[in-house]
Amino acid sequence: MSTIHLTDTREPELVDRWRYETLLRAGYGRESATVLALSYDVDLHLAVDLLGRGCSVDLALQILL
């Protein structure tokens, strides 16, 4: 018996939204959160952790981008 896997075509959009909202909650502004959310080479957990450890948004962006 075969298994059919259906992929939600909205999944990438949902991931982008989740990343964006997570970055906003961490303290990034809308523009910064958008840039980081769409930069898949940026580690989301590191981005959040940097602010959690007291790093400024400007310095975090320099480190991450």
C-alpha positions, -999 to +999 in steps of 0.1 A: +000+000+000+014+034-009+013+065+012+004+098-003+020+129+014+001+161+009+021+192+014+005+224+025+014+249-002+012+276+024+039+260+046+067+284+035+045+314+043+036+300+077+073+295+085+081+330+074+053+344+096+064+323+126+100+335+123+088+371+119+065+369+150+092+352+170+117+380+162+092+407+170+086+391+204+123+390+210+126+427+205+134+433+169+115+461+151+093+453+121+119+460+094+147+441+112+123+412+119+113+410+083+149+410+070+159+383+095+128+362+090+134+360+053+171+353+057+172+316+060+209+315+066+203+334+099+198+311+129+166+322+145+176+309+179+209+328+178+190+360+167+167+357+197+194+347+221+216+377+212+189+401+224+182+379+254+218+383+265+216+421+263+230+427+228+215+457+210+195+452+179+220+471+158+249+450+170+229+418+166+221+427+130+258+433+124+267+399+138+239+380+120+240+397+086 
